[in-house]
């Protein structure tokens, strides 16, 4: 199946013109990409793996083809954008798959609007910056310094700087708030992840109705299209 089957649509949400791909019919399944990704990351999910749902892959604020003028990106804002999208579209309930930063957004959605999002999958999330491995954080700092240098010599690096700065902040939820979540959440992470295993295990311990799955033979960057991971997600939603 070709990408031509996924047409980019737009919806105006106040200060954000959000881009998205929508296909299929039935129950709504929202797809939330990771930092510096886009709705295109979920092409196979929409066309191959989850045709039994009405799948909607969003471009987060500051990402993809979505349009906004931002001085900062926050996880709270990104999660509110998803809620505003559902309200604008008249979507009363939706399942969610969030990958990486999209997984962080999914956790916030579970806390903020549990009645709207009854079942969520969070793939390799982290609720604290310190949950990211030290080597990855050092890489982020180097990238931020390089982007800042490029900005000083005239390159337009505002959006990538905002995106990398986002990953240097906690998502904005306390352990007490995580313990208060009553939504059903399945958490997946890679055997070789850029999120610390102990951190993801702690997150799963805090959320009462969560299940945790370690996916062998993949990394943070490859887990999204790993066949075992897709199988776990299918079992969760269809089992």
Secondary structure as UniProt FT lines:
FT   HELIX           3..5
FT   STRAND          8..13
FT   TURN            14..15
FT   STRAND          16..23
FT   STRAND          28..32
FT   TURN            35..36
FT   HELIX           39..42
FT   HELIX           43..44
FT   HELIX           45..49
FT   TURN            51..52
FT   STRAND          54..58
FT   TURN            61..62
FT   TURN            64..65
FT   STRAND          67..68
FT   HELIX           75..89
FT   STRAND          95..99
FT   HELIX           101..112
FT   TURN            114..116
FT   STRAND          119..123
FT   HELIX           129..131
FT   HELIX           134..152
FT   TURN            153..154
FT   HELIX           158..166
FT   TURN            167..168
FT   HELIX           175..179
FT   STRAND          184..192
FT   HELIX           197..206
FT   TURN            208..209
FT   STRAND          210..219
FT   TURN            220..222
FT   HELIX           223..225
FT   HELIX           227..238
//
